[in-house]
Amino acid sequence: MPTTINNLRKDYSEGAWQLMVAAEKLFGQRGIESVSLREIAAAANHANTSAVAYHFGSKENLVQAVFEMRLPALDAARARRLAEARAAGPLSMRTLVTVMLLPILEEFNAQDLENFALFMTRLAQRHSAEQAFFQATDIVPASVEIIGELAKQLKHLPQEALGIRLRLGTDLFLDSVAEHKYVEDSSTNPYLDEAGFWDDILNLVVAVMEAPLTARLKPCT
């Protein structure tokens, strides 16, 4: 059953939560750098234009909080899928990609999924995107474990090349949230059902991860 945004609340005050939800939507729609703190406060129905500074200290801290607010539910779903996959047998690349990405579709309703996908796509465009993840590794143990298993299967790749493929594969999947809406409404939709569309997308992500490394690389230092 999809998780609604209100089910994810834990240690945030009502005012802080409203700011996070408003920020996620605005950041996704317009880009993180293009949205002012005043606009976020107004969208969250805060009369105090300094509300973000009061609750989070800075815009970067708000970005980090927005990044983290859905992670516990996602990671719990990934942990369940990973345990089921381990019980079923050896972990294939397709299994690991499915365990990592499919919970994104399963855990949120349509509007929250759209907001999440747009925000994460915007975040990935920033040079600090990786930093946001590494600052949150303590609350996503299953995600860290899955990445470790992916690294084992792609141990021929330099760590930096693996990171690029992880980002590109995730971006492809998130971009497909919007593509799915377009395809679903199209008269030329080639898929029999929604499952067929996402099966194809997962296959594309696997192809990104497993593509041969033919590029010339810099020597190790």
DAFEN-V480664 format. One record per residue. N is the residue number from 1. PHI is phi in whole degrees, 0 to 359 (none if undefined). PSI is psi in whole degrees, 0 to 359 (none if undefined). Layout:
N:PHI:PSI
N:PHI:PSI
This chain:
1:none:130
2:301:143
3:272:128
4:278:158
5:301:327
6:290:336
7:287:347
8:270:351
9:294:138
10:225:277
11:257:15
12:265:144
13:288:165
14:302:316
15:296:317
16:295:318
17:296:318
18:300:321
19:295:318
20:296:316
21:294:316
22:295:318
23:296:317
24:303:315
25:293:313
26:292:317
27:302:317
28:293:320
29:287:321
30:239:348
31:102:143
32:297:317
33:287:341
34:270:356
35:252:129
36:270:159
37:296:327
38:297:318
39:294:321
40:296:315
41:300:317
42:295:318
43:294:331
44:270:8
45:62:37
46:263:125
47:288:331
48:276:113
49:289:350
50:263:18
51:298:321
52:296:315
53:298:323
54:295:314
55:275:327
56:237:343
57:90:321
58:200:167
59:295:321
60:296:322
61:294:324
62:295:317
63:302:316
64:298:318
65:295:319
66:296:318
67:301:319
68:276:343
69:293:335
70:260:352
71:296:320
72:301:316
73:294:318
74:297:316
75:292:325
76:297:319
77:294:320
78:295:321
79:297:319
80:296:314
81:294:321
82:295:318
83:298:318
84:296:320
85:294:319
86:297:321
87:292:334
88:278:342
89:142:194
90:302:148
91:272:116
92:271:168
93:299:317
94:298:319
95:297:315
96:295:319
97:296:319
98:296:315
99:298:323
100:284:320
101:256:326
102:298:326
103:302:336
104:300:324
105:281:328
106:276:334
107:269:346
108:229:152
109:287:176
110:299:315
111:292:317
112:294:324
113:298:316
114:297:314
115:298:316
116:297:312
117:298:317
118:294:317
119:297:314
120:295:326
121:294:317
122:295:318
123:298:322
124:295:340
125:280:349
126:268:149
127:292:342
128:269:7
129:300:317
130:296:322
131:301:320
132:302:319
133:293:313
134:293:336
135:284:349
136:244:11
137:297:335
138:289:341
139:256:5
140:228:57
141:299:324
142:292:320
143:297:318
144:297:320
145:295:318
146:296:317
147:298:322
148:298:320
149:292:322
150:298:319
151:298:323
152:297:320
153:284:341
154:241:40
155:292:348
156:284:347
157:272:138
158:301:151
159:304:320
160:294:321
161:292:322
162:298:317
163:299:320
164:298:316
165:293:322
166:298:316
167:294:315
168:295:319
169:296:317
170:294:318
171:299:318
172:300:316
173:294:315
174:294:320
175:298:333
176:288:344
177:298:313
178:290:321
179:298:323
180:298:320
181:298:319
182:294:312
183:296:320
184:298:326
185:269:358
186:273:143
187:286:347
188:254:21
189:303:118
190:275:352
191:266:141
192:291:326
193:205:176
194:297:322
195:300:323
196:295:320
197:299:309
198:289:331
199:298:319
200:295:318
201:296:317
202:298:322
203:297:322
204:294:320
205:296:318
206:301:319
207:298:321
208:299:315
209:292:322
210:263:1
211:303:141
212:300:144
213:267:100
214:252:353
215:287:150
216:284:133
217:251:155
218:293:145
219:295:146
220:294:142
221:249:none
